[in-house]
Amino acid sequence: MNTFAPNDLVLISPRYLAGGGMNKINDVIGPLVHLFRWPYEHNPRTGRIDIDSPCGSVFLDFDPGRQDGVWWTIAHHEPYWRIEFSRQTPSEALASVTQALPPVAR
């Protein structure tokens, strides 16, 4: 298993095999909202979506308006960790991370 430093960038390659990161947003957040009942807020004007775990320990933020290209942020408040994904991250990679979140948020 590889270990990475907190500031290491990890690239998924080849991206073209999985597709773009915005095509299947429901695959990424749908299970959290509909199956696990995570509360969310959606701003239709900006496209921003904020999702919190029911226990309040895990936060997911989708913000397509960010100028730095980071559209997805997933964070846990204790122990603190944070994952950021660019707009180019394949939705399949995002979905695999979000599907692993419900056991973490207990």
Order of alpha helices (4+ residues) and beta strands (2+ residues): alpha-beta-beta-beta-beta-beta-alpha-alpha
